[in-house]
Amino acid sequence: MWDKKPQAGPVAASLAYTGPPFRLNKRYAERYGDRWVILSAKYGFIPPDFIIPGPYDVTFKRKSTNPVALAILTEQVCGMGLNGFEVVIGLGGKEYRSVIEQAFDSSSVELRFPFAGLNIMKMMRAIKLALSRTE
């Protein structure tokens, strides 16, 4: 959001991330999920209406950016009731998959990653195809 609109103030998480992969993942989650959350490298698991105060540059790809600690993510899984679902579907790249797997490690939730192993372009095509089948 802030790359395109630097003057934008605080914004809901569902609107803050504007890249094509996020937008497709959001559509997929809204279509197929009973509930969906965003995994932010800075804030952890957050609901779509979580207000992000402004830009940040934190990523799971570089530990030097100080991404949210695994202990906090694990607490969020319990605190948000995410461990109460039978199945949780994870979307995103391998770094996010790894973080999700670690955060849910002590739960009995079945994790599914329907687009795991695909590069970003193939993943986006697969999501588009899945979305087109239900329109």
C-alpha positions in Angstrom: 0.0 0.0 0.0 2.6 2.6 1.1 4.9 1.9 -1.9 2.1 3.2 -4.1 0.6 5.7 -1.7 3.3 6.9 0.7 0.8 9.4 2.3 -1.6 6.6 3.2 -2.0 6.4 7.0 -3.1 3.3 9.0 -5.0 0.7 7.0 -6.6 -2.6 7.4 -4.3 -5.6 6.8 -6.6 -6.9 4.0 -5.9 -3.6 2.1 -2.3 -3.1 3.1 -0.8 -5.8 1.0 -1.4 -5.1 -2.7 0.9 -7.5 -4.6 -0.7 -9.9 -7.1 0.2 -13.0 -5.1 -1.5 -11.6 -2.0 -4.6 -10.5 -3.9 -5.0 -14.0 -5.4 -4.4 -15.7 -2.0 -7.0 -13.4 -0.4 -9.6 -14.3 -3.1 -8.8 -18.0 -2.6 -9.1 -17.7 1.2 -12.4 -15.7 1.0 -13.8 -18.2 -1.4 -12.8 -21.5 0.3 -12.2 -20.6 3.9 -14.6 -20.5 6.8 -12.3 -17.9 8.4 -9.0 -16.5 7.2 -6.0 -14.7 8.7 -2.9 -13.1 7.3 0.6 -14.2 8.4 2.6 -11.0 8.8 6.3 -11.2 9.4 6.0 -8.3 11.8 2.7 -8.9 13.5 2.2 -12.6 13.2 -1.2 -14.1 12.5 -3.6 -11.2 12.1 -7.3 -10.9 11.1 -8.0 -9.0 7.8 -9.4 -6.0 9.8 -6.2 -5.6 11.9 -5.0 -2.0 11.5 -1.4 -1.7 10.3 -0.2 1.7 11.3 2.3 2.2 8.5 4.9 0.6 6.3 7.5 -1.9 7.5 10.2 -3.9 6.1 10.2 -7.2 7.9 10.4 -10.6 6.2 10.7 -14.3 7.1 13.3 -14.5 4.4 15.9 -12.4 6.3 16.3 -13.0 10.0 18.2 -9.7 10.3 14.8 -7.9 9.8 13.7 -9.4 13.1 10.5 -11.2 12.1 8.0 -12.1 14.8 9.2 -14.8 17.2 8.0 -18.4 16.9 6.9 -18.3 20.5 4.5 -15.4 19.7 3.1 -17.2 16.7 2.5 -20.4 18.7 0.7 -18.2 21.4 -1.4 -16.6 18.6 -2.4 -20.0 17.2 -4.0 -20.8 20.6 -5.1 -17.3 21.5 -7.0 -16.8 18.2 -8.4 -20.3 18.3 -6.7 -21.4 15.1 -5.8 -24.7 16.8 -9.6 -25.4 17.1 -9.9 -26.1 13.4 -9.7 -29.6 11.9 -7.9 -28.4 8.8 -5.9 -25.2 8.2 -4.9 -24.3 4.6 -1.6 -22.4 4.2 -0.9 -20.3 1.2 2.3 -18.5 0.2 5.9 -19.4 -0.4 8.1 -21.9 1.3 9.2 -19.5 4.1 5.6 -19.0 5.1 4.9 -22.7 4.9 7.8 -23.4 7.2 6.7 -20.8 9.7 3.1 -22.1 9.7 4.3 -25.7 10.2 6.4 -24.6 13.2 3.6 -22.5 14.7 1.1 -25.3 14.6 3.7 -28.0 15.6 2.1 -28.7 19.0 -1.5 -28.7 17.7 -3.5 -31.6 16.2 -4.6 -29.4 13.3 -4.1 -31.0 9.8 -2.2 -28.5 7.7 -2.7 -28.4 4.0 -0.6 -26.5 1.5 -2.4 -27.0 -1.9 0.2 -25.1 -3.9 3.4 -26.2 -2.2 6.4 -26.8 -4.4 5.2 -24.4 -7.2 7.2 -21.4 -8.1 5.4 -18.1 -7.8 4.1 -18.0 -11.4 2.9 -21.6 -11.4 1.3 -21.0 -8.0 -0.6 -17.9 -9.2 -1.8 -19.8 -12.3 -3.0 -22.7 -10.1 -4.9 -20.4 -7.8 -6.5 -18.6 -10.8 -7.6 -22.0 -12.2 -9.0 -23.0 -8.8 -10.9 -19.8 -8.6 -12.3 -20.0 -12.2 -13.7 -23.5 -11.4 -16.2 -22.0 -8.9 -17.2 -18.8 -10.7 
